[in-house]
Amino acid sequence: MQKYAIVKDGVVVNVIEYEAQPSAPPPGFEAGHVAIQADAVSPGWNYANGTFTDPNPPEVVEMPAPKSLTDMILESPTELAKLKAALGI
């Protein structure tokens, strides 16, 4: 079975599984709906020029590189003092 996006007017209205791509509107859908093979789409996605696009793509958040344990200790006078005491320095 393959997944097919049911598209009407450039918008995915449903996603269903078929053994083969239907040549007519899928059962329960009126004329104007088409089934297009698509593995990773959801209702509400847009379809134009052979490409599906998510109208609400996930937001990419830049995360700072994690600090090393050494950097964290050296930045904190309290932690540095604890380390020196533990080492007998």
PDB file of N, CA, C and O in Angstrom:
ATOM      1  N   MET A   1       0.839  -1.189   0.000  1.00  0.00           N
ATOM      2  CA  MET A   1       0.000   0.000   0.000  1.00  0.00           C
ATOM      3  C   MET A   1       0.881   1.248   0.000  1.00  0.00           C
ATOM      4  O   MET A   1       1.938   1.294   0.630  1.00  0.00           O
ATOM      5  N   GLN A   2       0.414   2.239  -0.717  1.00  0.00           N
ATOM      6  CA  GLN A   2       1.109   3.525  -0.738  1.00  0.00           C
ATOM      7  C   GLN A   2       0.162   4.606  -0.245  1.00  0.00           C
ATOM      8  O   GLN A   2      -1.059   4.472  -0.333  1.00  0.00           O
ATOM      9  N   LYS A   3       0.744   5.680   0.274  1.00  0.00           N
ATOM     10  CA  LYS A   3      -0.053   6.810   0.739  1.00  0.00           C
ATOM     11  C   LYS A   3      -0.272   7.789  -0.408  1.00  0.00           C
ATOM     12  O   LYS A   3       0.631   8.065  -1.198  1.00  0.00           O
ATOM     13  N   TYR A   4      -1.479   8.297  -0.477  1.00  0.00           N
ATOM     14  CA  TYR A   4      -1.841   9.274  -1.495  1.00  0.00           C
ATOM     15  C   TYR A   4      -2.489  10.477  -0.842  1.00  0.00           C
ATOM     16  O   TYR A   4      -3.351  10.346   0.027  1.00  0.00           O
ATOM     17  N   ALA A   5      -2.059  11.652  -1.276  1.00  0.00           N
ATOM     18  CA  ALA A   5      -2.678  12.890  -0.824  1.00  0.00           C
ATOM     19  C   ALA A   5      -3.872  13.165  -1.730  1.00  0.00           C
ATOM     20  O   ALA A   5      -3.751  13.129  -2.955  1.00  0.00           O
ATOM     21  N   ILE A   6      -5.012  13.437  -1.130  1.00  0.00           N
ATOM     22  CA  ILE A   6      -6.193  13.844  -1.902  1.00  0.00           C
ATOM     23  C   ILE A   6      -6.166  15.364  -1.947  1.00  0.00           C
ATOM     24  O   ILE A   6      -6.263  16.035  -0.920  1.00  0.00           O
ATOM     25  N   VAL A   7      -6.032  15.897  -3.167  1.00  0.00           N
ATOM     26  CA  VAL A   7      -5.817  17.328  -3.359  1.00  0.00           C
ATOM     27  C   VAL A   7      -6.993  17.941  -4.107  1.00  0.00           C
ATOM     28  O   VAL A   7      -7.481  17.380  -5.088  1.00  0.00           O
ATOM     29  N   LYS A   8      -7.437  19.094  -3.635  1.00  0.00           N
ATOM     30  CA  LYS A   8      -8.458  19.870  -4.339  1.00  0.00           C
ATOM     31  C   LYS A   8      -8.035  21.333  -4.288  1.00  0.00           C
ATOM     32  O   LYS A   8      -7.731  21.866  -3.221  1.00  0.00           O
ATOM     33  N   ASP A   9      -8.019  21.962  -5.430  1.00  0.00           N
ATOM     34  CA  ASP A   9      -7.653  23.382  -5.546  1.00  0.00           C
ATOM     35  C   ASP A   9      -6.301  23.688  -4.900  1.00  0.00           C
ATOM     36  O   ASP A   9      -6.128  24.737  -4.281  1.00  0.00           O
ATOM     37  N   GLY A  10      -5.339  22.762  -5.047  1.00  0.00           N
ATOM     38  CA  GLY A  10      -3.995  23.004  -4.551  1.00  0.00           C
ATOM     39  C   GLY A  10      -3.788  22.786  -3.070  1.00  0.00           C
ATOM     40  O   GLY A  10      -2.740  23.147  -2.535  1.00  0.00           O
ATOM     41  N   VAL A  11      -4.780  22.194  -2.387  1.00  0.00           N
ATOM     42  CA  VAL A  11      -4.661  21.959  -0.945  1.00  0.00           C
ATOM     43  C   VAL A  11      -4.959  20.499  -0.646  1.00  0.00           C
ATOM     44  O   VAL A  11      -5.929  19.941  -1.158  1.00  0.00           O
ATOM     45  N   VAL A  12      -4.118  19.875   0.190  1.00  0.00           N
ATOM     46  CA  VAL A  12      -4.343  18.495   0.606  1.00  0.00           C
ATOM     47  C   VAL A  12      -5.535  18.482   1.565  1.00  0.00           C
ATOM     48  O   VAL A  12      -5.522  19.150   2.598  1.00  0.00           O
ATOM     49  N   VAL A  13      -6.576  17.704   1.202  1.00  0.00           N
ATOM     50  CA  VAL A  13      -7.774  17.623   2.052  1.00  0.00           C
ATOM     51  C   VAL A  13      -7.835  16.322   2.843  1.00  0.00           C
ATOM     52  O   VAL A  13      -8.604  16.213   3.798  1.00  0.00           O
ATOM     53  N   ASN A  14      -7.025  15.329   2.452  1.00  0.00           N
ATOM     54  CA  ASN A  14      -7.001  14.055   3.157  1.00  0.00           C
ATOM     55  C   ASN A  14      -5.788  13.262   2.677  1.00  0.00           C
ATOM     56  O   ASN A  14      -5.229  13.549   1.618  1.00  0.00           O
ATOM     57  N   VAL A  15      -5.386  12.267   3.458  1.00  0.00           N
ATOM     58  CA  VAL A  15      -4.322  11.352   3.063  1.00  0.00           C
ATOM     59  C   VAL A  15      -4.860   9.939   3.273  1.00  0.00           C
ATOM     60  O   VAL A  15      -5.334   9.605   4.359  1.00  0.00           O
ATOM     61  N   ILE A  16      -4.785   9.114   2.230  1.00  0.00           N
ATOM     62  CA  ILE A  16      -5.329   7.757   2.303  1.00  0.00           C
ATOM     63  C   ILE A  16      -4.338   6.768   1.705  1.00  0.00           C
ATOM     64  O   ILE A  16      -3.379   7.164   1.043  1.00  0.00           O
ATOM     65  N   GLU A  17      -4.574   5.473   1.942  1.00  0.00           N
ATOM     66  CA  GLU A  17      -3.709   4.430   1.393  1.00  0.00           C
ATOM     67  C   GLU A  17      -4.450   3.666   0.306  1.00  0.00           C
ATOM     68  O   GLU A  17      -5.620   3.316   0.457  1.00  0.00           O
ATOM     69  N   TYR A  18      -3.746   3.414  -0.789  1.00  0.00           N
ATOM     70  CA  TYR A  18      -4.263   2.633  -1.907  1.00  0.00           C
ATOM     71  C   TYR A  18      -3.190   1.661  -2.356  1.00  0.00           C
ATOM     72  O   TYR A  18      -2.001   1.892  -2.136  1.00  0.00           O
ATOM     73  N   GLU A  19      -3.605   0.588  -2.977  1.00  0.00           N
ATOM     74  CA  GLU A  19      -2.636  -0.343  -3.564  1.00  0.00           C
ATOM     75  C   GLU A  19      -2.072   0.232  -4.858  1.00  0.00           C
ATOM     76  O   GLU A  19      -0.904   0.014  -5.178  1.00  0.00           O
ATOM     77  N   ALA A  20      -2.899   0.965  -5.603  1.00  0.00           N
ATOM     78  CA  ALA A  20      -2.467   1.586  -6.852  1.00  0.00           C
ATOM     79  C   ALA A  20      -3.125   2.951  -6.957  1.00  0.00           C
ATOM     80  O   ALA A  20      -4.197   3.174  -6.394  1.00  0.00           O
ATOM     81  N   GLN A  21      -2.487   3.861  -7.674  1.00  0.00           N
ATOM     82  CA  GLN A  21      -3.027   5.213  -7.787  1.00  0.00           C
ATOM     83  C   GLN A  21      -4.373   5.179  -8.500  1.00  0.00           C
ATOM     84  O   GLN A  21      -4.475   4.639  -9.602  1.00  0.00           O
ATOM     85  N   PRO A  22      -5.415   5.755  -7.878  1.00  0.00           N
ATOM     86  CA  PRO A  22      -6.738   5.767  -8.524  1.00  0.00           C
ATOM     87  C   PRO A  22      -6.735   6.672  -9.752  1.00  0.00           C
ATOM     88  O   PRO A  22      -6.039   7.687  -9.788  1.00  0.00           O
ATOM     89  N   SER A  23      -7.520   6.294 -10.754  1.00  0.00           N
ATOM     90  CA  SER A  23      -7.588   7.089 -11.986  1.00  0.00           C
ATOM     91  C   SER A  23      -8.799   8.018 -11.993  1.00  0.00           C
ATOM     92  O   SER A  23      -8.944   8.844 -12.895  1.00  0.00           O
ATOM     93  N   ALA A  24      -9.668   7.887 -10.992  1.00  0.00           N
ATOM     94  CA  ALA A  24     -10.845   8.739 -10.862  1.00  0.00           C
ATOM     95  C   ALA A  24     -10.856   9.296  -9.440  1.00  0.00           C
ATOM     96  O   ALA A  24     -10.081   8.835  -8.601  1.00  0.00           O
ATOM     97  N   PRO A  25     -11.711  10.271  -9.148  1.00  0.00           N
ATOM     98  CA  PRO A  25     -11.764  10.769  -7.770  1.00  0.00           C
ATOM     99  C   PRO A  25     -11.990   9.604  -6.800  1.00  0.00           C
ATOM    100  O   PRO A  25     -12.822   8.735  -7.065  1.00  0.00           O
ATOM    101  N   PRO A  26     -11.275   9.578  -5.707  1.00  0.00           N
ATOM    102  CA  PRO A  26     -11.439   8.491  -4.740  1.00  0.00           C
ATOM    103  C   PRO A  26     -12.873   8.421  -4.231  1.00  0.00           C
ATOM    104  O   PRO A  26     -13.566   9.438  -4.207  1.00  0.00           O
ATOM    105  N   PRO A  27     -13.331   7.238  -3.822  1.00  0.00           N
ATOM    106  CA  PRO A  27     -14.691   7.114  -3.295  1.00  0.00           C
ATOM    107  C   PRO A  27     -14.934   8.109  -2.162  1.00  0.00           C
ATOM    108  O   PRO A  27     -14.108   8.269  -1.264  1.00  0.00           O
ATOM    109  N   GLY A  28     -16.078   8.767  -2.226  1.00  0.00           N
ATOM    110  CA  GLY A  28     -16.431   9.754  -1.209  1.00  0.00           C
ATOM    111  C   GLY A  28     -15.977  11.160  -1.543  1.00  0.00           C
ATOM    112  O   GLY A  28     -16.266  12.094  -0.795  1.00  0.00           O
ATOM    113  N   PHE A  29     -15.272  11.330  -2.653  1.00  0.00           N
ATOM    114  CA  PHE A  29     -14.810  12.656  -3.054  1.00  0.00           C
ATOM    115  C   PHE A  29     -15.413  12.993  -4.407  1.00  0.00           C
ATOM    116  O   PHE A  29     -15.578  12.122  -5.262  1.00  0.00           O
ATOM    117  N   GLU A  30     -15.736  14.254  -4.590  1.00  0.00           N
ATOM    118  CA  GLU A  30     -16.366  14.692  -5.831  1.00  0.00           C
ATOM    119  C   GLU A  30     -15.330  14.989  -6.909  1.00  0.00           C
ATOM    120  O   GLU A  30     -14.124  14.919  -6.673  1.00  0.00           O
ATOM    121  N   ALA A  31     -15.822  15.316  -8.080  1.00  0.00           N
ATOM    122  CA  ALA A  31     -14.937  15.683  -9.180  1.00  0.00           C
ATOM    123  C   ALA A  31     -14.066  16.859  -8.751  1.00  0.00           C
ATOM    124  O   ALA A  31     -14.497  17.709  -7.971  1.00  0.00           O
ATOM    125  N   GLY A  32     -12.869  16.900  -9.253  1.00  0.00           N
ATOM    126  CA  GLY A  32     -11.947  17.983  -8.903  1.00  0.00           C
ATOM    127  C   GLY A  32     -10.911  17.556  -7.882  1.00  0.00           C
ATOM    128  O   GLY A  32      -9.899  18.234  -7.701  1.00  0.00           O
ATOM    129  N   HIS A  33     -11.154  16.432  -7.208  1.00  0.00           N
ATOM    130  CA  HIS A  33     -10.180  15.885  -6.272  1.00  0.00           C
ATOM    131  C   HIS A  33      -9.261  14.944  -7.038  1.00  0.00           C
ATOM    132  O   HIS A  33      -9.719  14.177  -7.885  1.00  0.00           O
ATOM    133  N   VAL A  34      -7.987  15.001  -6.748  1.00  0.00           N
ATOM    134  CA  VAL A  34      -7.027  14.083  -7.373  1.00  0.00           C
ATOM    135  C   VAL A  34      -6.210  13.409  -6.281  1.00  0.00           C
ATOM    136  O   VAL A  34      -6.001  13.972  -5.206  1.00  0.00           O
ATOM    137  N   ALA A  35      -5.751  12.195  -6.573  1.00  0.00           N
ATOM    138  CA  ALA A  35      -4.898  11.457  -5.643  1.00  0.00           C
ATOM    139  C   ALA A  35      -3.477  11.501  -6.175  1.00  0.00           C
ATOM    140  O   ALA A  35      -3.223  11.123  -7.318  1.00  0.00           O
ATOM    141  N   ILE A  36      -2.546  11.965  -5.338  1.00  0.00           N
ATOM    142  CA  ILE A  36      -1.148  12.097  -5.726  1.00  0.00           C
ATOM    143  C   ILE A  36      -0.307  11.353  -4.698  1.00  0.00           C
ATOM    144  O   ILE A  36      -0.439  11.589  -3.497  1.00  0.00           O
ATOM    145  N   GLN A  37       0.562  10.449  -5.166  1.00  0.00           N
ATOM    146  CA  GLN A  37       1.386   9.668  -4.241  1.00  0.00           C
ATOM    147  C   GLN A  37       2.256  10.607  -3.421  1.00  0.00           C
ATOM    148  O   GLN A  37       2.968  11.449  -3.968  1.00  0.00           O
ATOM    149  N   ALA A  38       2.190  10.453  -2.098  1.00  0.00           N
ATOM    150  CA  ALA A  38       2.952  11.313  -1.188  1.00  0.00           C
ATOM    151  C   ALA A  38       3.093  10.609   0.148  1.00  0.00           C
ATOM    152  O   ALA A  38       2.093  10.242   0.765  1.00  0.00           O
ATOM    153  N   ASP A  39       4.308  10.419   0.596  1.00  0.00           N
ATOM    154  CA  ASP A  39       4.544   9.688   1.835  1.00  0.00           C
ATOM    155  C   ASP A  39       4.491  10.548   3.084  1.00  0.00           C
ATOM    156  O   ASP A  39       4.083  10.059   4.138  1.00  0.00           O
ATOM    157  N   ALA A  40       4.882  11.789   3.009  1.00  0.00           N
ATOM    158  CA  ALA A  40       5.014  12.590   4.227  1.00  0.00           C
ATOM    159  C   ALA A  40       4.315  13.938   4.113  1.00  0.00           C
ATOM    160  O   ALA A  40       4.954  14.985   4.214  1.00  0.00           O
ATOM    161  N   VAL A  41       3.004  13.910   3.902  1.00  0.00           N
ATOM    162  CA  VAL A  41       2.227  15.153   3.878  1.00  0.00           C
ATOM    163  C   VAL A  41       1.042  15.000   4.823  1.00  0.00           C
ATOM    164  O   VAL A  41       0.726  13.898   5.271  1.00  0.00           O
ATOM    165  N   SER A  42       0.402  16.111   5.115  1.00  0.00           N
ATOM    166  CA  SER A  42      -0.768  16.117   5.997  1.00  0.00           C
ATOM    167  C   SER A  42      -1.828  17.022   5.403  1.00  0.00           C
ATOM    168  O   SER A  42      -1.520  17.886   4.582  1.00  0.00           O
ATOM    169  N   PRO A  43      -3.095  16.829   5.816  1.00  0.00           N
ATOM    170  CA  PRO A  43      -4.139  17.752   5.363  1.00  0.00           C
ATOM    171  C   PRO A  43      -3.739  19.196   5.690  1.00  0.00           C
ATOM    172  O   PRO A  43      -3.196  19.487   6.756  1.00  0.00           O
ATOM    173  N   GLY A  44      -4.025  20.079   4.745  1.00  0.00           N
ATOM    174  CA  GLY A  44      -3.685  21.487   4.904  1.00  0.00           C
ATOM    175  C   GLY A  44      -2.433  21.891   4.150  1.00  0.00           C
ATOM    176  O   GLY A  44      -2.197  23.080   3.934  1.00  0.00           O
ATOM    177  N   TRP A  45      -1.617  20.908   3.742  1.00  0.00           N
ATOM    178  CA  TRP A  45      -0.417  21.231   2.971  1.00  0.00           C
ATOM    179  C   TRP A  45      -0.837  21.748   1.597  1.00  0.00           C
ATOM    180  O   TRP A  45      -1.934  21.454   1.122  1.00  0.00           O
ATOM    181  N   ASN A  46       0.035  22.511   0.972  1.00  0.00           N
ATOM    182  CA  ASN A  46      -0.219  23.045  -0.365  1.00  0.00           C
ATOM    183  C   ASN A  46       0.460  22.160  -1.406  1.00  0.00           C
ATOM    184  O   ASN A  46       1.483  21.528  -1.141  1.00  0.00           O
ATOM    185  N   TYR A  47      -0.141  22.132  -2.608  1.00  0.00           N
ATOM    186  CA  TYR A  47       0.434  21.375  -3.717  1.00  0.00           C
ATOM    187  C   TYR A  47       0.422  22.262  -4.952  1.00  0.00           C
ATOM    188  O   TYR A  47      -0.636  22.710  -5.394  1.00  0.00           O
ATOM    189  N   ALA A  48       1.610  22.516  -5.508  1.00  0.00           N
ATOM    190  CA  ALA A  48       1.713  23.329  -6.725  1.00  0.00           C
ATOM    191  C   ALA A  48       2.966  22.917  -7.484  1.00  0.00           C
ATOM    192  O   ALA A  48       4.010  22.653  -6.888  1.00  0.00           O
ATOM    193  N   ASN A  49       2.848  22.867  -8.796  1.00  0.00           N
ATOM    194  CA  ASN A  49       3.975  22.553  -9.679  1.00  0.00           C
ATOM    195  C   ASN A  49       4.689  21.265  -9.285  1.00  0.00           C
ATOM    196  O   ASN A  49       5.914  21.175  -9.366  1.00  0.00           O
ATOM    197  N   GLY A  50       3.909  20.264  -8.855  1.00  0.00           N
ATOM    198  CA  GLY A  50       4.478  18.965  -8.520  1.00  0.00           C
ATOM    199  C   GLY A  50       5.155  18.881  -7.168  1.00  0.00           C
ATOM    200  O   GLY A  50       5.832  17.895  -6.875  1.00  0.00           O
ATOM    201  N   THR A  51       4.981  19.910  -6.331  1.00  0.00           N
ATOM    202  CA  THR A  51       5.657  19.945  -5.036  1.00  0.00           C
ATOM    203  C   THR A  51       4.671  20.215  -3.909  1.00  0.00           C
ATOM    204  O   THR A  51       3.805  21.083  -4.011  1.00  0.00           O
ATOM    205  N   PHE A  52       4.824  19.441  -2.818  1.00  0.00           N
ATOM    206  CA  PHE A  52       4.038  19.674  -1.604  1.00  0.00           C
ATOM    207  C   PHE A  52       4.831  20.595  -0.687  1.00  0.00           C
ATOM    208  O   PHE A  52       6.043  20.437  -0.543  1.00  0.00           O
ATOM    209  N   THR A  53       4.151  21.557  -0.063  1.00  0.00           N
ATOM    210  CA  THR A  53       4.816  22.422   0.912  1.00  0.00           C
ATOM    211  C   THR A  53       3.943  22.545   2.155  1.00  0.00           C
ATOM    212  O   THR A  53       2.717  22.621   2.072  1.00  0.00           O
ATOM    213  N   ASP A  54       4.601  22.563   3.299  1.00  0.00           N
ATOM    214  CA  ASP A  54       3.926  22.723   4.583  1.00  0.00           C
ATOM    215  C   ASP A  54       3.662  24.213   4.787  1.00  0.00           C
ATOM    216  O   ASP A  54       4.608  25.001   4.771  1.00  0.00           O
ATOM    217  N   PRO A  55       2.398  24.627   4.978  1.00  0.00           N
ATOM    218  CA  PRO A  55       2.130  26.050   5.164  1.00  0.00           C
ATOM    219  C   PRO A  55       2.609  26.553   6.525  1.00  0.00           C
ATOM    220  O   PRO A  55       2.713  27.761   6.737  1.00  0.00           O
ATOM    221  N   ASN A  56       2.898  25.644   7.440  1.00  0.00           N
ATOM    222  CA  ASN A  56       3.374  26.002   8.776  1.00  0.00           C
ATOM    223  C   ASN A  56       4.640  25.214   9.101  1.00  0.00           C
ATOM    224  O   ASN A  56       4.621  24.337   9.965  1.00  0.00           O
ATOM    225  N   PRO A  57       5.741  25.524   8.411  1.00  0.00           N
ATOM    226  CA  PRO A  57       6.961  24.748   8.662  1.00  0.00           C
ATOM    227  C   PRO A  57       7.433  24.944  10.099  1.00  0.00           C
ATOM    228  O   PRO A  57       7.181  25.989  10.700  1.00  0.00           O
ATOM    229  N   PRO A  58       8.117  23.941  10.652  1.00  0.00           N
ATOM    230  CA  PRO A  58       8.609  24.088  12.016  1.00  0.00           C
ATOM    231  C   PRO A  58       9.627  25.224  12.106  1.00  0.00           C
ATOM    232  O   PRO A  58      10.402  25.461  11.179  1.00  0.00           O
ATOM    233  N   GLU A  59       9.606  25.914  13.236  1.00  0.00           N
ATOM    234  CA  GLU A  59      10.536  27.016  13.448  1.00  0.00           C
ATOM    235  C   GLU A  59      11.882  26.458  13.881  1.00  0.00           C
ATOM    236  O   GLU A  59      11.962  25.639  14.796  1.00  0.00           O
ATOM    237  N   VAL A  60      12.925  26.904  13.220  1.00  0.00           N
ATOM    238  CA  VAL A  60      14.276  26.466  13.561  1.00  0.00           C
ATOM    239  C   VAL A  60      14.838  27.446  14.579  1.00  0.00           C
ATOM    240  O   VAL A  60      14.895  28.650  14.328  1.00  0.00           O
ATOM    241  N   VAL A  61      15.251  26.927  15.724  1.00  0.00           N
ATOM    242  CA  VAL A  61      15.791  27.766  16.790  1.00  0.00           C
ATOM    243  C   VAL A  61      17.279  27.476  16.922  1.00  0.00           C
ATOM    244  O   VAL A  61      17.685  26.329  17.109  1.00  0.00           O
ATOM    245  N   GLU A  62      18.076  28.513  16.825  1.00  0.00           N
ATOM    246  CA  GLU A  62      19.520  28.361  16.976  1.00  0.00           C
ATOM    247  C   GLU A  62      19.850  28.166  18.451  1.00  0.00           C
ATOM    248  O   GLU A  62      19.420  28.945  19.301  1.00  0.00           O
ATOM    249  N   MET A  63      20.600  27.143  18.738  1.00  0.00           N
ATOM    250  CA  MET A  63      21.012  26.872  20.116  1.00  0.00           C
ATOM    251  C   MET A  63      22.509  27.129  20.227  1.00  0.00           C
ATOM    252  O   MET A  63      23.276  26.726  19.353  1.00  0.00           O
ATOM    253  N   PRO A  64      22.934  27.807  21.314  1.00  0.00           N
ATOM    254  CA  PRO A  64      24.371  28.022  21.468  1.00  0.00           C
ATOM    255  C   PRO A  64      25.067  26.693  21.734  1.00  0.00           C
ATOM    256  O   PRO A  64      24.475  25.758  22.273  1.00  0.00           O
ATOM    257  N   ALA A  65      26.324  26.632  21.346  1.00  0.00           N
ATOM    258  CA  ALA A  65      27.106  25.416  21.595  1.00  0.00           C
ATOM    259  C   ALA A  65      27.242  25.226  23.097  1.00  0.00           C
ATOM    260  O   ALA A  65      27.459  26.191  23.829  1.00  0.00           O
ATOM    261  N   PRO A  66      27.116  23.990  23.560  1.00  0.00           N
ATOM    262  CA  PRO A  66      27.247  23.770  24.997  1.00  0.00           C
ATOM    263  C   PRO A  66      28.666  24.087  25.473  1.00  0.00           C
ATOM    264  O   PRO A  66      29.642  23.877  24.752  1.00  0.00           O
ATOM    265  N   LYS A  67      28.755  24.596  26.702  1.00  0.00           N
ATOM    266  CA  LYS A  67      30.060  24.912  27.282  1.00  0.00           C
ATOM    267  C   LYS A  67      30.669  23.640  27.862  1.00  0.00           C
ATOM    268  O   LYS A  67      29.962  22.725  28.283  1.00  0.00           O
ATOM    269  N   SER A  68      31.970  23.610  27.872  1.00  0.00           N
ATOM    270  CA  SER A  68      32.652  22.472  28.476  1.00  0.00           C
ATOM    271  C   SER A  68      32.579  22.610  29.999  1.00  0.00           C
ATOM    272  O   SER A  68      32.350  23.702  30.518  1.00  0.00           O
ATOM    273  N   LEU A  69      32.770  21.511  30.699  1.00  0.00           N
ATOM    274  CA  LEU A  69      32.769  21.524  32.158  1.00  0.00           C
ATOM    275  C   LEU A  69      33.865  22.454  32.672  1.00  0.00           C
ATOM    276  O   LEU A  69      33.658  23.172  33.650  1.00  0.00           O
ATOM    277  N   THR A  70      35.012  22.449  32.032  1.00  0.00           N
ATOM    278  CA  THR A  70      36.113  23.327  32.429  1.00  0.00           C
ATOM    279  C   THR A  70      35.704  24.784  32.324  1.00  0.00           C
ATOM    280  O   THR A  70      35.956  25.566  33.241  1.00  0.00           O
ATOM    281  N   ASP A  71      35.069  25.165  31.202  1.00  0.00           N
ATOM    282  CA  ASP A  71      34.630  26.553  31.029  1.00  0.00           C
ATOM    283  C   ASP A  71      33.606  26.942  32.090  1.00  0.00           C
ATOM    284  O   ASP A  71      33.662  28.048  32.629  1.00  0.00           O
ATOM    285  N   MET A  72      32.672  26.042  32.394  1.00  0.00           N
ATOM    286  CA  MET A  72      31.658  26.358  33.410  1.00  0.00           C
ATOM    287  C   MET A  72      32.297  26.570  34.775  1.00  0.00           C
ATOM    288  O   MET A  72      31.900  27.476  35.507  1.00  0.00           O
ATOM    289  N   ILE A  73      33.290  25.741  35.132  1.00  0.00           N
ATOM    290  CA  ILE A  73      33.963  25.887  36.432  1.00  0.00           C
ATOM    291  C   ILE A  73      34.765  27.172  36.479  1.00  0.00           C
ATOM    292  O   ILE A  73      34.733  27.889  37.479  1.00  0.00           O
ATOM    293  N   LEU A  74      35.491  27.472  35.400  1.00  0.00           N
ATOM    294  CA  LEU A  74      36.321  28.675  35.378  1.00  0.00           C
ATOM    295  C   LEU A  74      35.494  29.960  35.388  1.00  0.00           C
ATOM    296  O   LEU A  74      35.985  30.988  35.853  1.00  0.00           O
ATOM    297  N   GLU A  75      34.268  29.937  34.897  1.00  0.00           N
ATOM    298  CA  GLU A  75      33.409  31.123  34.875  1.00  0.00           C
ATOM    299  C   GLU A  75      32.783  31.406  36.229  1.00  0.00           C
ATOM    300  O   GLU A  75      32.340  32.528  36.477  1.00  0.00           O
ATOM    301  N   SER A  76      32.735  30.412  37.115  1.00  0.00           N
ATOM    302  CA  SER A  76      32.077  30.584  38.402  1.00  0.00           C
ATOM    303  C   SER A  76      33.122  30.587  39.517  1.00  0.00           C
ATOM    304  O   SER A  76      33.750  29.560  39.774  1.00  0.00           O
ATOM    305  N   PRO A  77      33.317  31.722  40.179  1.00  0.00           N
ATOM    306  CA  PRO A  77      34.296  31.772  41.276  1.00  0.00           C
ATOM    307  C   PRO A  77      33.985  30.754  42.378  1.00  0.00           C
ATOM    308  O   PRO A  77      34.902  30.179  42.964  1.00  0.00           O
ATOM    309  N   THR A  78      32.717  30.533  42.659  1.00  0.00           N
ATOM    310  CA  THR A  78      32.331  29.573  43.695  1.00  0.00           C
ATOM    311  C   THR A  78      32.741  28.168  43.288  1.00  0.00           C
ATOM    312  O   THR A  78      33.323  27.438  44.090  1.00  0.00           O
ATOM    313  N   GLU A  79      32.449  27.779  42.058  1.00  0.00           N
ATOM    314  CA  GLU A  79      32.800  26.432  41.583  1.00  0.00           C
ATOM    315  C   GLU A  79      34.317  26.260  41.501  1.00  0.00           C
ATOM    316  O   GLU A  79      34.842  25.186  41.797  1.00  0.00           O
ATOM    317  N   LEU A  80      35.020  27.328  41.095  1.00  0.00           N
ATOM    318  CA  LEU A  80      36.475  27.267  41.021  1.00  0.00           C
ATOM    319  C   LEU A  80      37.067  27.075  42.415  1.00  0.00           C
ATOM    320  O   LEU A  80      38.011  26.305  42.591  1.00  0.00           O
ATOM    321  N   ALA A  81      36.518  27.767  43.395  1.00  0.00           N
ATOM    322  CA  ALA A  81      36.995  27.619  44.771  1.00  0.00           C
ATOM    323  C   ALA A  81      36.746  26.198  45.272  1.00  0.00           C
ATOM    324  O   ALA A  81      37.600  25.624  45.948  1.00  0.00           O
ATOM    325  N   LYS A  82      35.576  25.621  44.945  1.00  0.00           N
ATOM    326  CA  LYS A  82      35.278  24.240  45.353  1.00  0.00           C
ATOM    327  C   LYS A  82      36.268  23.270  44.719  1.00  0.00           C
ATOM    328  O   LYS A  82      36.731  22.337  45.375  1.00  0.00           O
ATOM    329  N   LEU A  83      36.592  23.484  43.457  1.00  0.00           N
ATOM    330  CA  LEU A  83      37.524  22.590  42.759  1.00  0.00           C
ATOM    331  C   LEU A  83      38.915  22.694  43.387  1.00  0.00           C
ATOM    332  O   LEU A  83      39.579  21.682  43.612  1.00  0.00           O
ATOM    333  N   LYS A  84      39.354  23.935  43.668  1.00  0.00           N
ATOM    334  CA  LYS A  84      40.667  24.130  44.290  1.00  0.00           C
ATOM    335  C   LYS A  84      40.716  23.461  45.650  1.00  0.00           C
ATOM    336  O   LYS A  84      41.719  22.837  45.998  1.00  0.00           O
ATOM    337  N   ALA A  85      39.644  23.581  46.426  1.00  0.00           N
ATOM    338  CA  ALA A  85      39.603  22.961  47.757  1.00  0.00           C
ATOM    339  C   ALA A  85      39.644  21.439  47.624  1.00  0.00           C
ATOM    340  O   ALA A  85      40.325  20.770  48.401  1.00  0.00           O
ATOM    341  N   ALA A  86      38.931  20.892  46.658  1.00  0.00           N
ATOM    342  CA  ALA A  86      38.916  19.447  46.461  1.00  0.00           C
ATOM    343  C   ALA A  86      40.280  18.926  46.028  1.00  0.00           C
ATOM    344  O   ALA A  86      40.665  17.807  46.367  1.00  0.00           O
ATOM    345  N   LEU A  87      41.003  19.745  45.279  1.00  0.00           N
ATOM    346  CA  LEU A  87      42.323  19.341  44.806  1.00  0.00           C
ATOM    347  C   LEU A  87      43.425  19.687  45.797  1.00  0.00           C
ATOM    348  O   LEU A  87      44.575  19.286  45.617  1.00  0.00           O
ATOM    349  N   GLY A  88      43.073  20.437  46.850  1.00  0.00           N
ATOM    350  CA  GLY A  88      44.065  20.852  47.842  1.00  0.00           C
ATOM    351  C   GLY A  88      45.000  21.902  47.339  1.00  0.00           C
ATOM    352  O   GLY A  88      46.162  21.950  47.743  1.00  0.00           O
ATOM    353  N   ILE A  89      44.515  22.747  46.462  1.00  0.00           N
ATOM    354  CA  ILE A  89      45.329  23.817  45.875  1.00  0.00           C
ATOM    355  C   ILE A  89      45.078  25.114  46.631  1.00  0.00           C
ATOM    356  O   ILE A  89      45.665  26.145  46.301  1.00  0.00           O
TER     357      ILE A  89
END
